Amino acid sequence: MKVAKIYKIYIDAGHGGSSPGAVGKDGTKEKDLVLERALGIAKGLEKYEGVEVKLSRKTDVTKSLAQRCKEATAWKADLFWSEHTNASSQSSPNGFDTHIAKNAYAKTVELQKVIHKHLAKVWKDAGRADRGYKRNNFYVLVNTPTANAILVENGFITNSTDLSLLKNKQFVQKLIDASVAGIVEWFDLKPKKVNTVPELPKAQPKDTEIYKVKKGENLTVIAKKHKTTLQQLLKLNPQITNPNLIHINQEIYIPIQKKKVIRQHVFVNGKQVGIYGEKDKIEIKKVETWE
């Protein structure tokens, strides 16, 4: 039996903790902008099969470049994605660029083309610059030998228009979606199959109650537990088309179990003086009394 390949993707949110990265005129820190996007990319990839994701950081913590690279290498990451935002001594530079090592693997060159294509559309649609494909031996690009490594510089924190875009939730989501789309295309990832839980019919059948399916239960087990039949459960629940496929916490209709009433006939001197119905030792009815 062929074992499906699991791709390991390491998402590195640049800087963090004592390293703020570049800082905008309004005090916005690069470390905060890139963390938001890194978390978004990781969340977006959860929708796909055959992928594991590890983040260099999930909060504002200090982590050295060496620690990040060692962690990704020990994990045997297939992709090392480093998320950054650019800065300049001038206010005019804007837009984005992507970086790979000068002696990058041939596959990494292809990776850069795919990722760049998706991000370029977002920035160009916003009227910002595509600064092109870059080759630089940044530390994280040359110290992650197991991975195809790419560093993305999304926008300039020193450009007021770029900064405004990078703080806009809708635009940030577009960058996240483009990043995910690029990764999905390059690895040829497939969406996870979603098993939707059938909704309970609004018209509740007479003499039924709602029951939530528990772990390990199927319709046969539930039928036996509630002293009914599989056929009866299927009749009460037309939304279930496959009796072998039900979900934990799925709501279904089951017949209300009628509780037996224990009746006691009371006699005094051979004469019946009362009939008592007993439920949990509580007297329900007394039909006759005596003097």
Secondary structure as UniProt FT lines:
FT   STRAND          7..13
FT   TURN            17..18
FT   TURN            25..26
FT   HELIX           30..45
FT   TURN            46..47
FT   STRAND          51..55
FT   HELIX           65..74
FT   TURN            75..76
FT   STRAND          79..86
FT   STRAND          96..100
FT   TURN            102..103
FT   HELIX           106..125
FT   TURN            126..127
FT   STRAND          130..135
FT   HELIX           139..142
FT   TURN            145..146
FT   STRAND          148..156
FT   TURN            157..158
FT   HELIX           160..166
FT   HELIX           169..187
FT   TURN            206..207
FT   STRAND          208..212
FT   TURN            215..216
FT   HELIX           219..225
FT   TURN            226..227
FT   HELIX           230..236
FT   TURN            238..239
FT   TURN            243..244
FT   TURN            248..249
FT   STRAND          251..255
FT   STRAND          262..268
FT   TURN            269..270
FT   STRAND          271..279
FT   TURN            280..281
FT   STRAND          282..286
//
